[in-house]
Structures are given as structure tokens and as C-alpha cells.
Amino acid sequence: MSKPDDIYRQRSGIVAREIVDEFILVPVSSDLSAMHSFFTLNSVGRFIWERLDGNNDLNTIAAAVEQSYEIDPDTAHKDLYQLIGELNQAGLITQVTPGEVS
């Protein structure tokens, strides 16, 4: 389970594209079975994705979501942790260890 001071970054080899009103993440791999899957994000998901740069901890991202989308802290944190879990399970992000922070 993620903690507020955890830091994540996007895995390399993920192509992000905006198509119509959707933001789509597609893993690019030489393994053809991995390329059939893609992940669609709404505007809040995209906002979060763009902040998963290996520098921002989850608390910082949640505060940015609260401010940008004018939602309460509980909702921001709940939605953030849910998305982080889904992105992690899909193999699209990786947790940064303290020595790796850039």
C-alpha cells in the first residue's frame, strides 16, 4: 500500500497520446503480447500521470489535485491512491527509492 511520502515515476517505454477526449497510455515492447493492452485516463488521471516524474511525492500530487480540481482532501487522496494502485498493477509506474530521487 502506498504512503503519502512515496514517490513514483512513469516507466520507460510507455507512449502517451491524446485521442479525441481521452488520454491513452500504451506500453511499447518487443513482446507483442504486452502491446495489446492500453490504459485510458480521464483529465484528473492525466493530471496525476504528468506529475509522476520521480520527484513529486503522493502528498504533493494530492494537494495539487485538490487545488486544481477544487475537491476535498479525502476525495483527492482516495482517487490518487486508487489510480496509483491501478497504474502499478498495470506495470506503468515504478516506485522511486530515496536514493534515486532526481
Gaussian input, Z-matrix of N, CA and C with variables (Angstrom, degrees):
# hf/3-21g

backbone

0 1
 N
 C     1     B1
 C     2     B2     1     A1
 N     3     B3     2     A2     1     D1
 C     4     B4     3     A3     2     D2
 C     5     B5     4     A4     3     D3
 N     6     B6     5     A5     4     D4
 C     7     B7     6     A6     5     D5
 C     8     B8     7     A7     6     D6
 N     9     B9     8     A8     7     D7
 C    10    B10     9     A9     8     D8
 C    11    B11    10    A10     9     D9
 N    12    B12    11    A11    10    D10
 C    13    B13    12    A12    11    D11
 C    14    B14    13    A13    12    D12
 N    15    B15    14    A14    13    D13
 C    16    B16    15    A15    14    D14
 C    17    B17    16    A16    15    D15
 N    18    B18    17    A17    16    D16
 C    19    B19    18    A18    17    D17
 C    20    B20    19    A19    18    D18
 N    21    B21    20    A20    19    D19
 C    22    B22    21    A21    20    D20
 C    23    B23    22    A22    21    D21
 N    24    B24    23    A23    22    D22
 C    25    B25    24    A24    23    D23
 C    26    B26    25    A25    24    D24
 N    27    B27    26    A26    25    D25
 C    28    B28    27    A27    26    D26
 C    29    B29    28    A28    27    D27
 N    30    B30    29    A29    28    D28
 C    31    B31    30    A30    29    D29
 C    32    B32    31    A31    30    D30
 N    33    B33    32    A32    31    D31
 C    34    B34    33    A33    32    D32
 C    35    B35    34    A34    33    D33
 N    36    B36    35    A35    34    D34
 C    37    B37    36    A36    35    D35
 C    38    B38    37    A37    36    D36
 N    39    B39    38    A38    37    D37
 C    40    B40    39    A39    38    D38
 C    41    B41    40    A40    39    D39
 N    42    B42    41    A41    40    D40
 C    43    B43    42    A42    41    D41
 C    44    B44    43    A43    42    D42
 N    45    B45    44    A44    43    D43
 C    46    B46    45    A45    44    D44
 C    47    B47    46    A46    45    D45
 N    48    B48    47    A47    46    D46
 C    49    B49    48    A48    47    D47
 C    50    B50    49    A49    48    D48
 N    51    B51    50    A50    49    D49
 C    52    B52    51    A51    50    D50
 C    53    B53    52    A52    51    D51
 N    54    B54    53    A53    52    D52
 C    55    B55    54    A54    53    D53
 C    56    B56    55    A55    54    D54
 N    57    B57    56    A56    55    D55
 C    58    B58    57    A57    56    D56
 C    59    B59    58    A58    57    D57
 N    60    B60    59    A59    58    D58
 C    61    B61    60    A60    59    D59
 C    62    B62    61    A61    60    D60
 N    63    B63    62    A62    61    D61
 C    64    B64    63    A63    62    D62
 C    65    B65    64    A64    63    D63
 N    66    B66    65    A65    64    D64
 C    67    B67    66    A66    65    D65
 C    68    B68    67    A67    66    D66
 N    69    B69    68    A68    67    D67
 C    70    B70    69    A69    68    D68
 C    71    B71    70    A70    69    D69
 N    72    B72    71    A71    70    D70
 C    73    B73    72    A72    71    D71
 C    74    B74    73    A73    72    D72
 N    75    B75    74    A74    73    D73
 C    76    B76    75    A75    74    D74
 C    77    B77    76    A76    75    D75
 N    78    B78    77    A77    76    D76
 C    79    B79    78    A78    77    D77
 C    80    B80    79    A79    78    D78
 N    81    B81    80    A80    79    D79
 C    82    B82    81    A81    80    D80
 C    83    B83    82    A82    81    D81
 N    84    B84    83    A83    82    D82
 C    85    B85    84    A84    83    D83
 C    86    B86    85    A85    84    D84
 N    87    B87    86    A86    85    D85
 C    88    B88    87    A87    86    D86
 C    89    B89    88    A88    87    D87
 N    90    B90    89    A89    88    D88
 C    91    B91    90    A90    89    D89
 C    92    B92    91    A91    90    D90
 N    93    B93    92    A92    91    D91
 C    94    B94    93    A93    92    D92
 C    95    B95    94    A94    93    D93
 N    96    B96    95    A95    94    D94
 C    97    B97    96    A96    95    D95
 C    98    B98    97    A97    96    D96
 N    99    B99    98    A98    97    D97
 C   100   B100    99    A99    98    D98
 C   101   B101   100   A100    99    D99
 N   102   B102   101   A101   100   D100
 C   103   B103   102   A102   101   D101
 C   104   B104   103   A103   102   D102
 N   105   B105   104   A104   103   D103
 C   106   B106   105   A105   104   D104
 C   107   B107   106   A106   105   D105
 N   108   B108   107   A107   106   D106
 C   109   B109   108   A108   107   D107
 C   110   B110   109   A109   108   D108
 N   111   B111   110   A110   109   D109
 C   112   B112   111   A111   110   D110
 C   113   B113   112   A112   111   D111
 N   114   B114   113   A113   112   D112
 C   115   B115   114   A114   113   D113
 C   116   B116   115   A115   114   D114
 N   117   B117   116   A116   115   D115
 C   118   B118   117   A117   116   D116
 C   119   B119   118   A118   117   D117
 N   120   B120   119   A119   118   D118
 C   121   B121   120   A120   119   D119
 C   122   B122   121   A121   120   D120
 N   123   B123   122   A122   121   D121
 C   124   B124   123   A123   122   D122
 C   125   B125   124   A124   123   D123
 N   126   B126   125   A125   124   D124
 C   127   B127   126   A126   125   D125
 C   128   B128   127   A127   126   D126
 N   129   B129   128   A128   127   D127
 C   130   B130   129   A129   128   D128
 C   131   B131   130   A130   129   D129
 N   132   B132   131   A131   130   D130
 C   133   B133   132   A132   131   D131
 C   134   B134   133   A133   132   D132
 N   135   B135   134   A134   133   D133
 C   136   B136   135   A135   134   D134
 C   137   B137   136   A136   135   D135
 N   138   B138   137   A137   136   D136
 C   139   B139   138   A138   137   D137
 C   140   B140   139   A139   138   D138
 N   141   B141   140   A140   139   D139
 C   142   B142   141   A141   140   D140
 C   143   B143   142   A142   141   D141
 N   144   B144   143   A143   142   D142
 C   145   B145   144   A144   143   D143
 C   146   B146   145   A145   144   D144
 N   147   B147   146   A146   145   D145
 C   148   B148   147   A147   146   D146
 C   149   B149   148   A148   147   D147
 N   150   B150   149   A149   148   D148
 C   151   B151   150   A150   149   D149
 C   152   B152   151   A151   150   D150
 N   153   B153   152   A152   151   D151
 C   154   B154   153   A153   152   D152
 C   155   B155   154   A154   153   D153
 N   156   B156   155   A155   154   D154
 C   157   B157   156   A156   155   D155
 C   158   B158   157   A157   156   D156
 N   159   B159   158   A158   157   D157
 C   160   B160   159   A159   158   D158
 C   161   B161   160   A160   159   D159
 N   162   B162   161   A161   160   D160
 C   163   B163   162   A162   161   D161
 C   164   B164   163   A163   162   D162
 N   165   B165   164   A164   163   D163
 C   166   B166   165   A165   164   D164
 C   167   B167   166   A166   165   D165
 N   168   B168   167   A167   166   D166
 C   169   B169   168   A168   167   D167
 C   170   B170   169   A169   168   D168
 N   171   B171   170   A170   169   D169
 C   172   B172   171   A171   170   D170
 C   173   B173   172   A172   171   D171
 N   174   B174   173   A173   172   D172
 C   175   B175   174   A174   173   D173
 C   176   B176   175   A175   174   D174
 N   177   B177   176   A176   175   D175
 C   178   B178   177   A177   176   D176
 C   179   B179   178   A178   177   D177
 N   180   B180   179   A179   178   D178
 C   181   B181   180   A180   179   D179
 C   182   B182   181   A181   180   D180
 N   183   B183   182   A182   181   D181
 C   184   B184   183   A183   182   D182
 C   185   B185   184   A184   183   D183
 N   186   B186   185   A185   184   D184
 C   187   B187   186   A186   185   D185
 C   188   B188   187   A187   186   D186
 N   189   B189   188   A188   187   D187
 C   190   B190   189   A189   188   D188
 C   191   B191   190   A190   189   D189
 N   192   B192   191   A191   190   D190
 C   193   B193   192   A192   191   D191
 C   194   B194   193   A193   192   D192
 N   195   B195   194   A194   193   D193
 C   196   B196   195   A195   194   D194
 C   197   B197   196   A196   195   D195
 N   198   B198   197   A197   196   D196
 C   199   B199   198   A198   197   D197
 C   200   B200   199   A199   198   D198
 N   201   B201   200   A200   199   D199
 C   202   B202   201   A201   200   D200
 C   203   B203   202   A202   201   D201
 N   204   B204   203   A203   202   D202
 C   205   B205   204   A204   203   D203
 C   206   B206   205   A205   204   D204
 N   207   B207   206   A206   205   D205
 C   208   B208   207   A207   206   D206
 C   209   B209   208   A208   207   D207
 N   210   B210   209   A209   208   D208
 C   211   B211   210   A210   209   D209
 C   212   B212   211   A211   210   D210
 N   213   B213   212   A212   211   D211
 C   214   B214   213   A213   212   D212
 C   215   B215   214   A214   213   D213
 N   216   B216   215   A215   214   D214
 C   217   B217   216   A216   215   D215
 C   218   B218   217   A217   216   D216
 N   219   B219   218   A218   217   D217
 C   220   B220   219   A219   218   D218
 C   221   B221   220   A220   219   D219
 N   222   B222   221   A221   220   D220
 C   223   B223   222   A222   221   D221
 C   224   B224   223   A223   222   D222
 N   225   B225   224   A224   223   D223
 C   226   B226   225   A225   224   D224
 C   227   B227   226   A226   225   D225
 N   228   B228   227   A227   226   D226
 C   229   B229   228   A228   227   D227
 C   230   B230   229   A229   228   D228
 N   231   B231   230   A230   229   D229
 C   232   B232   231   A231   230   D230
 C   233   B233   232   A232   231   D231
 N   234   B234   233   A233   232   D232
 C   235   B235   234   A234   233   D233
 C   236   B236   235   A235   234   D234
 N   237   B237   236   A236   235   D235
 C   238   B238   237   A237   236   D236
 C   239   B239   238   A238   237   D237
 N   240   B240   239   A239   238   D238
 C   241   B241   240   A240   239   D239
 C   242   B242   241   A241   240   D240
 N   243   B243   242   A242   241   D241
 C   244   B244   243   A243   242   D242
 C   245   B245   244   A244   243   D243
 N   246   B246   245   A245   244   D244
 C   247   B247   246   A246   245   D245
 C   248   B248   247   A247   246   D246
 N   249   B249   248   A248   247   D247
 C   250   B250   249   A249   248   D248
 C   251   B251   250   A250   249   D249
 N   252   B252   251   A251   250   D250
 C   253   B253   252   A252   251   D251
 C   254   B254   253   A253   252   D252
 N   255   B255   254   A254   253   D253
 C   256   B256   255   A255   254   D254
 C   257   B257   256   A256   255   D255
 N   258   B258   257   A257   256   D256
 C   259   B259   258   A258   257   D257
 C   260   B260   259   A259   258   D258
 N   261   B261   260   A260   259   D259
 C   262   B262   261   A261   260   D260
 C   263   B263   262   A262   261   D261
 N   264   B264   263   A263   262   D262
 C   265   B265   264   A264   263   D263
 C   266   B266   265   A265   264   D264
 N   267   B267   266   A266   265   D265
 C   268   B268   267   A267   266   D266
 C   269   B269   268   A268   267   D267
 N   270   B270   269   A269   268   D268
 C   271   B271   270   A270   269   D269
 C   272   B272   271   A271   270   D270
 N   273   B273   272   A272   271   D271
 C   274   B274   273   A273   272   D272
 C   275   B275   274   A274   273   D273
 N   276   B276   275   A275   274   D274
 C   277   B277   276   A276   275   D275
 C   278   B278   277   A277   276   D276
 N   279   B279   278   A278   277   D277
 C   280   B280   279   A279   278   D278
 C   281   B281   280   A280   279   D279
 N   282   B282   281   A281   280   D280
 C   283   B283   282   A282   281   D281
 C   284   B284   283   A283   282   D282
 N   285   B285   284   A284   283   D283
 C   286   B286   285   A285   284   D284
 C   287   B287   286   A286   285   D285
 N   288   B288   287   A287   286   D286
 C   289   B289   288   A288   287   D287
 C   290   B290   289   A289   288   D288
 N   291   B291   290   A290   289   D289
 C   292   B292   291   A291   290   D290
 C   293   B293   292   A292   291   D291
 N   294   B294   293   A293   292   D292
 C   295   B295   294   A294   293   D293
 C   296   B296   295   A295   294   D294
 N   297   B297   296   A296   295   D295
 C   298   B298   297   A297   296   D296
 C   299   B299   298   A298   297   D297
 N   300   B300   299   A299   298   D298
 C   301   B301   300   A300   299   D299
 C   302   B302   301   A301   300   D300
 N   303   B303   302   A302   301   D301
 C   304   B304   303   A303   302   D302
 C   305   B305   304   A304   303   D303

   B1=1.4555
   B2=1.5238
   B3=1.3034
   B4=1.4605
   B5=1.5236
   B6=1.3412
   B7=1.4553
   B8=1.5339
   B9=1.3429
   B10=1.4706
   B11=1.5291
   B12=1.3386
   B13=1.4626
   B14=1.5278
   B15=1.3335
   B16=1.4656
   B17=1.5229
   B18=1.3247
   B19=1.4559
   B20=1.5309
   B21=1.3207
   B22=1.4646
   B23=1.5170
   B24=1.3140
   B25=1.4593
   B26=1.5223
   B27=1.2988
   B28=1.4545
   B29=1.5305
   B30=1.3092
   B31=1.4672
   B32=1.5177
   B33=1.3210
   B34=1.4546
   B35=1.5325
   B36=1.2986
   B37=1.4493
   B38=1.5143
   B39=1.3323
   B40=1.4601
   B41=1.5294
   B42=1.3022
   B43=1.4633
   B44=1.5231
   B45=1.3205
   B46=1.4666
   B47=1.5229
   B48=1.3302
   B49=1.4520
   B50=1.5182
   B51=1.3280
   B52=1.4594
   B53=1.5229
   B54=1.3216
   B55=1.4565
   B56=1.5200
   B57=1.3170
   B58=1.4563
   B59=1.5334
   B60=1.3265
   B61=1.4605
   B62=1.5212
   B63=1.3219
   B64=1.4563
   B65=1.5174
   B66=1.3109
   B67=1.4599
   B68=1.5188
   B69=1.3261
   B70=1.4567
   B71=1.5224
   B72=1.3432
   B73=1.4608
   B74=1.5215
   B75=1.3205
   B76=1.4658
   B77=1.5229
   B78=1.3354
   B79=1.4632
   B80=1.5272
   B81=1.3224
   B82=1.4547
   B83=1.5237
   B84=1.3283
   B85=1.4522
   B86=1.5178
   B87=1.3074
   B88=1.4596
   B89=1.5247
   B90=1.3355
   B91=1.4616
   B92=1.5284
   B93=1.3148
   B94=1.4626
   B95=1.5153
   B96=1.3179
   B97=1.4705
   B98=1.5221
   B99=1.3245
   B100=1.4690
   B101=1.5176
   B102=1.3257
   B103=1.4611
   B104=1.5187
   B105=1.3196
   B106=1.4604
   B107=1.5210
   B108=1.3180
   B109=1.4590
   B110=1.5227
   B111=1.3190
   B112=1.4549
   B113=1.5166
   B114=1.3154
   B115=1.4531
   B116=1.5126
   B117=1.3217
   B118=1.4616
   B119=1.5254
   B120=1.3288
   B121=1.4611
   B122=1.5204
   B123=1.3360
   B124=1.4607
   B125=1.5292
   B126=1.3216
   B127=1.4689
   B128=1.5262
   B129=1.3254
   B130=1.4711
   B131=1.5249
   B132=1.3288
   B133=1.4612
   B134=1.5139
   B135=1.3262
   B136=1.4635
   B137=1.5279
   B138=1.3230
   B139=1.4649
   B140=1.5320
   B141=1.3277
   B142=1.4643
   B143=1.5310
   B144=1.3333
   B145=1.4655
   B146=1.5322
   B147=1.3027
   B148=1.4605
   B149=1.5322
   B150=1.3166
   B151=1.4615
   B152=1.5297
   B153=1.3110
   B154=1.4643
   B155=1.5259
   B156=1.3386
   B157=1.4570
   B158=1.5231
   B159=1.3323
   B160=1.4568
   B161=1.5137
   B162=1.3315
   B163=1.4632
   B164=1.5206
   B165=1.3193
   B166=1.4609
   B167=1.5219
   B168=1.3342
   B169=1.4633
   B170=1.5276
   B171=1.3202
   B172=1.4660
   B173=1.5239
   B174=1.3155
   B175=1.4631
   B176=1.5287
   B177=1.3261
   B178=1.4632
   B179=1.5257
   B180=1.3307
   B181=1.4677
   B182=1.5246
   B183=1.3306
   B184=1.4680
   B185=1.5246
   B186=1.3275
   B187=1.4648
   B188=1.5258
   B189=1.3256
   B190=1.4649
   B191=1.5262
   B192=1.3328
   B193=1.4656
   B194=1.5281
   B195=1.3371
   B196=1.4746
   B197=1.5222
   B198=1.3226
   B199=1.4562
   B200=1.5318
   B201=1.3137
   B202=1.4698
   B203=1.5228
   B204=1.3384
   B205=1.4671
   B206=1.5310
   B207=1.3422
   B208=1.4653
   B209=1.5249
   B210=1.3408
   B211=1.4652
   B212=1.5194
   B213=1.3150
   B214=1.4612
   B215=1.5346
   B216=1.3365
   B217=1.4571
   B218=1.5326
   B219=1.3263
   B220=1.4640
   B221=1.5201
   B222=1.3176
   B223=1.4641
   B224=1.5225
   B225=1.3222
   B226=1.4656
   B227=1.5205
   B228=1.3260
   B229=1.4657
   B230=1.5284
   B231=1.3116
   B232=1.4681
   B233=1.5192
   B234=1.3274
   B235=1.4662
   B236=1.5291
   B237=1.3227
   B238=1.4661
   B239=1.5205
   B240=1.3274
   B241=1.4647
   B242=1.5258
   B243=1.3110
   B244=1.4678
   B245=1.5309
   B246=1.3376
   B247=1.4578
   B248=1.5274
   B249=1.3160
   B250=1.4695
   B251=1.5309
   B252=1.3191
   B253=1.4563
   B254=1.5229
   B255=1.3284
   B256=1.4585
   B257=1.5279
   B258=1.3329
   B259=1.4578
   B260=1.5256
   B261=1.3198
   B262=1.4554
   B263=1.5251
   B264=1.3168
   B265=1.4607
   B266=1.5356
   B267=1.3181
   B268=1.4621
   B269=1.5330
   B270=1.3344
   B271=1.4587
   B272=1.5162
   B273=1.3280
   B274=1.4636
   B275=1.5234
   B276=1.3291
   B277=1.4682
   B278=1.5230
   B279=1.3032
   B280=1.4545
   B281=1.5229
   B282=1.3200
   B283=1.4583
   B284=1.5250
   B285=1.3127
   B286=1.4466
   B287=1.5258
   B288=1.3151
   B289=1.4551
   B290=1.5247
   B291=1.3348
   B292=1.4724
   B293=1.5286
   B294=1.2999
   B295=1.4632
   B296=1.5074
   B297=1.3257
   B298=1.4643
   B299=1.5269
   B300=1.3279
   B301=1.4626
   B302=1.5259
   B303=1.3354
   B304=1.4797
   B305=1.5068
   A1=109.37
   A2=115.92
   A3=122.05
   A4=111.43
   A5=114.29
   A6=122.01
   A7=108.78
   A8=116.81
   A9=120.26
   A10=114.35
   A11=118.14
   A12=119.12
   A13=113.41
   A14=117.72
   A15=121.29
   A16=109.74
   A17=114.57
   A18=121.93
   A19=107.77
   A20=115.57
   A21=121.52
   A22=109.82
   A23=114.67
   A24=120.26
   A25=108.92
   A26=114.97
   A27=121.40
   A28=108.30
   A29=115.64
   A30=118.87
   A31=108.88
   A32=115.94
   A33=119.02
   A34=108.30
   A35=115.80
   A36=119.90
   A37=113.87
   A38=117.14
   A39=121.59
   A40=107.26
   A41=115.88
   A42=120.73
   A43=107.57
   A44=116.37
   A45=122.23
   A46=108.04
   A47=115.48
   A48=120.85
   A49=111.00
   A50=114.77
   A51=120.00
   A52=107.46
   A53=115.24
   A54=121.40
   A55=106.88
   A56=115.48
   A57=123.96
   A58=107.39
   A59=119.81
   A60=121.91
   A61=112.78
   A62=117.26
   A63=120.28
   A64=110.16
   A65=115.75
   A66=123.34
   A67=105.69
   A68=116.41
   A69=121.06
   A70=110.51
   A71=115.61
   A72=123.19
   A73=107.91
   A74=115.89
   A75=121.10
   A76=108.33
   A77=117.28
   A78=119.17
   A79=109.84
   A80=116.52
   A81=121.82
   A82=107.11
   A83=115.01
   A84=119.62
   A85=109.71
   A86=116.05
   A87=120.10
   A88=110.26
   A89=116.02
   A90=121.94
   A91=108.10
   A92=117.13
   A93=121.01
   A94=113.20
   A95=118.64
   A96=119.77
   A97=111.30
   A98=118.60
   A99=121.76
   A100=111.57
   A101=117.69
   A102=120.48
   A103=113.26
   A104=118.70
   A105=119.26
   A106=112.13
   A107=116.69
   A108=119.21
   A109=110.67
   A110=114.93
   A111=120.39
   A112=107.97
   A113=115.60
   A114=122.55
   A115=107.77
   A116=117.84
   A117=122.46
   A118=109.86
   A119=116.08
   A120=121.95
   A121=110.74
   A122=116.20
   A123=120.45
   A124=108.01
   A125=117.56
   A126=120.26
   A127=112.43
   A128=117.76
   A129=120.14
   A130=109.68
   A131=116.58
   A132=120.67
   A133=111.77
   A134=115.97
   A135=120.08
   A136=110.40
   A137=116.40
   A138=121.92
   A139=109.77
   A140=115.59
   A141=120.69
   A142=110.07
   A143=116.81
   A144=121.81
   A145=110.98
   A146=116.89
   A147=121.44
   A148=112.59
   A149=117.68
   A150=121.69
   A151=112.87
   A152=117.29
   A153=121.75
   A154=107.98
   A155=114.36
   A156=121.41
   A157=113.62
   A158=116.46
   A159=119.44
   A160=113.78
   A161=117.28
   A162=121.80
   A163=112.92
   A164=117.67
   A165=122.07
   A166=111.01
   A167=116.47
   A168=117.85
   A169=109.04
   A170=115.67
   A171=120.12
   A172=112.39
   A173=117.56
   A174=120.65
   A175=110.75
   A176=116.82
   A177=122.15
   A178=110.44
   A179=116.15
   A180=120.29
   A181=110.37
   A182=117.10
   A183=120.45
   A184=110.67
   A185=117.64
   A186=120.92
   A187=110.80
   A188=117.28
   A189=120.96
   A190=110.88
   A191=117.03
   A192=121.11
   A193=109.71
   A194=116.45
   A195=121.05
   A196=110.68
   A197=115.80
   A198=120.78
   A199=111.58
   A200=117.33
   A201=120.83
   A202=113.46
   A203=116.02
   A204=119.33
   A205=112.88
   A206=115.39
   A207=122.02
   A208=112.22
   A209=114.51
   A210=120.47
   A211=108.66
   A212=115.79
   A213=119.97
   A214=110.39
   A215=116.64
   A216=121.03
   A217=114.06
   A218=118.04
   A219=120.07
   A220=111.76
   A221=116.88
   A222=121.02
   A223=110.71
   A224=117.09
   A225=120.92
   A226=110.80
   A227=116.61
   A228=120.37
   A229=111.62
   A230=116.97
   A231=120.83
   A232=110.56
   A233=116.40
   A234=120.60
   A235=111.61
   A236=116.90
   A237=121.19
   A238=110.58
   A239=117.73
   A240=120.69
   A241=111.64
   A242=116.64
   A243=119.70
   A244=109.71
   A245=116.76
   A246=119.93
   A247=111.11
   A248=117.52
   A249=120.40
   A250=109.68
   A251=117.35
   A252=121.04
   A253=111.88
   A254=116.57
   A255=121.09
   A256=111.63
   A257=117.42
   A258=120.88
   A259=111.28
   A260=116.02
   A261=121.00
   A262=110.53
   A263=116.00
   A264=120.78
   A265=111.18
   A266=117.16
   A267=121.62
   A268=112.35
   A269=116.70
   A270=120.49
   A271=114.09
   A272=117.01
   A273=121.11
   A274=113.51
   A275=116.78
   A276=121.01
   A277=109.17
   A278=114.64
   A279=121.37
   A280=109.14
   A281=116.15
   A282=119.88
   A283=109.16
   A284=115.66
   A285=122.87
   A286=108.78
   A287=116.49
   A288=120.03
   A289=108.66
   A290=118.37
   A291=120.24
   A292=114.60
   A293=118.91
   A294=121.01
   A295=114.48
   A296=117.77
   A297=122.16
   A298=114.29
   A299=117.86
   A300=120.21
   A301=108.74
   A302=113.63
   A303=118.60
   A304=111.87
   D1=137.42
   D2=-178.51
   D3=-73.99
   D4=152.25
   D5=178.01
   D6=-119.66
   D7=158.68
   D8=-176.72
   D9=-55.68
   D10=-30.86
   D11=-177.94
   D12=-93.34
   D13=5.84
   D14=175.95
   D15=-69.27
   D16=145.43
   D17=179.01
   D18=-122.97
   D19=134.65
   D20=179.05
   D21=-125.37
   D22=158.71
   D23=173.27
   D24=-137.26
   D25=157.34
   D26=176.94
   D27=-67.97
   D28=138.59
   D29=174.69
   D30=-70.79
   D31=150.23
   D32=174.85
   D33=-71.89
   D34=158.08
   D35=179.15
   D36=83.12
   D37=19.04
   D38=176.78
   D39=-111.26
   D40=123.28
   D41=177.20
   D42=-97.95
   D43=128.85
   D44=179.07
   D45=-112.45
   D46=129.16
   D47=-179.53
   D48=-138.91
   D49=142.84
   D50=173.49
   D51=-96.68
   D52=122.75
   D53=179.11
   D54=-126.91
   D55=116.80
   D56=-173.79
   D57=55.53
   D58=-115.66
   D59=-179.53
   D60=-106.72
   D61=15.89
   D62=-178.03
   D63=-117.15
   D64=150.11
   D65=176.86
   D66=-111.90
   D67=118.09
   D68=-171.71
   D69=-115.64
   D70=134.53
   D71=175.97
   D72=-107.66
   D73=128.35
   D74=-179.72
   D75=-129.05
   D76=122.14
   D77=175.18
   D78=-72.86
   D79=131.50
   D80=177.38
   D81=-102.96
   D82=124.62
   D83=-174.22
   D84=-151.35
   D85=155.63
   D86=173.42
   D87=-75.98
   D88=-14.62
   D89=176.52
   D90=-83.27
   D91=105.00
   D92=-175.81
   D93=-59.32
   D94=-29.38
   D95=-179.97
   D96=-68.24
   D97=-27.17
   D98=179.42
   D99=-78.73
   D100=-20.33
   D101=-175.36
   D102=-83.78
   D103=-7.43
   D104=-178.96
   D105=-80.48
   D106=-12.41
   D107=-177.41
   D108=-98.40
   D109=145.86
   D110=174.41
   D111=-144.63
   D112=164.57
   D113=-174.01
   D114=-130.64
   D115=127.41
   D116=-178.56
   D117=-105.25
   D118=134.36
   D119=179.93
   D120=-117.79
   D121=143.93
   D122=171.07
   D123=-83.33
   D124=-173.09
   D125=-175.87
   D126=-63.59
   D127=-38.28
   D128=178.52
   D129=-68.64
   D130=-41.79
   D131=177.48
   D132=-60.17
   D133=-41.56
   D134=177.61
   D135=-63.93
   D136=-43.29
   D137=178.29
   D138=-55.60
   D139=-45.96
   D140=179.43
   D141=-66.26
   D142=-47.66
   D143=-178.96
   D144=-53.45
   D145=-43.99
   D146=-177.54
   D147=-67.28
   D148=-17.07
   D149=179.12
   D150=-98.57
   D151=-2.28
   D152=177.09
   D153=-85.58
   D154=73.12
   D155=-172.47
   D156=-111.85
   D157=7.29
   D158=-179.20
   D159=86.12
   D160=3.80
   D161=-179.91
   D162=-120.38
   D163=-35.49
   D164=-175.93
   D165=-86.93
   D166=128.05
   D167=173.62
   D168=-81.46
   D169=166.47
   D170=-175.23
   D171=-62.45
   D172=-33.45
   D173=178.25
   D174=-62.75
   D175=-41.90
   D176=178.71
   D177=-64.43
   D178=-42.72
   D179=-179.95
   D180=-66.07
   D181=-42.76
   D182=178.91
   D183=-60.68
   D184=-41.62
   D185=178.60
   D186=-63.53
   D187=-38.49
   D188=178.01
   D189=-66.16
   D190=-38.61
   D191=177.33
   D192=-64.03
   D193=-46.26
   D194=178.79
   D195=-54.60
   D196=-48.84
   D197=-175.50
   D198=-70.18
   D199=-46.06
   D200=-175.44
   D201=-70.22
   D202=-34.17
   D203=-176.26
   D204=-108.59
   D205=3.87
   D206=177.57
   D207=49.08
   D208=54.55
   D209=177.01
   D210=-119.17
   D211=163.32
   D212=-177.57
   D213=-74.04
   D214=155.34
   D215=-177.19
   D216=-57.12
   D217=-40.19
   D218=-179.29
   D219=-61.45
   D220=-44.07
   D221=179.38
   D222=-65.88
   D223=-43.12
   D224=179.78
   D225=-60.15
   D226=-46.91
   D227=-179.55
   D228=-66.33
   D229=-43.56
   D230=-179.49
   D231=-60.75
   D232=-48.87
   D233=-179.88
   D234=-63.91
   D235=-40.98
   D236=179.64
   D237=-61.99
   D238=-50.01
   D239=-177.41
   D240=-65.35
   D241=-33.91
   D242=177.23
   D243=-64.98
   D244=-46.85
   D245=-179.85
   D246=-65.23
   D247=-41.83
   D248=178.90
   D249=-58.64
   D250=-43.45
   D251=178.08
   D252=-60.41
   D253=-43.69
   D254=-179.60
   D255=-67.87
   D256=-43.08
   D257=178.31
   D258=-64.71
   D259=-39.29
   D260=179.50
   D261=-66.30
   D262=-45.05
   D263=179.26
   D264=-62.69
   D265=-35.05
   D266=179.27
   D267=-78.77
   D268=-5.56
   D269=178.98
   D270=75.67
   D271=24.72
   D272=-176.96
   D273=-94.43
   D274=-15.67
   D275=179.37
   D276=-132.84
   D277=164.15
   D278=175.88
   D279=-138.13
   D280=145.03
   D281=179.47
   D282=-79.43
   D283=139.30
   D284=179.32
   D285=-93.12
   D286=132.38
   D287=175.46
   D288=-82.66
   D289=155.17
   D290=-175.80
   D291=-51.72
   D292=-36.37
   D293=179.67
   D294=-72.94
   D295=-15.23
   D296=-177.85
   D297=-89.04
   D298=-15.48
   D299=-173.94
   D300=-57.13
   D301=129.76
   D302=-177.08
   D303=-90.20

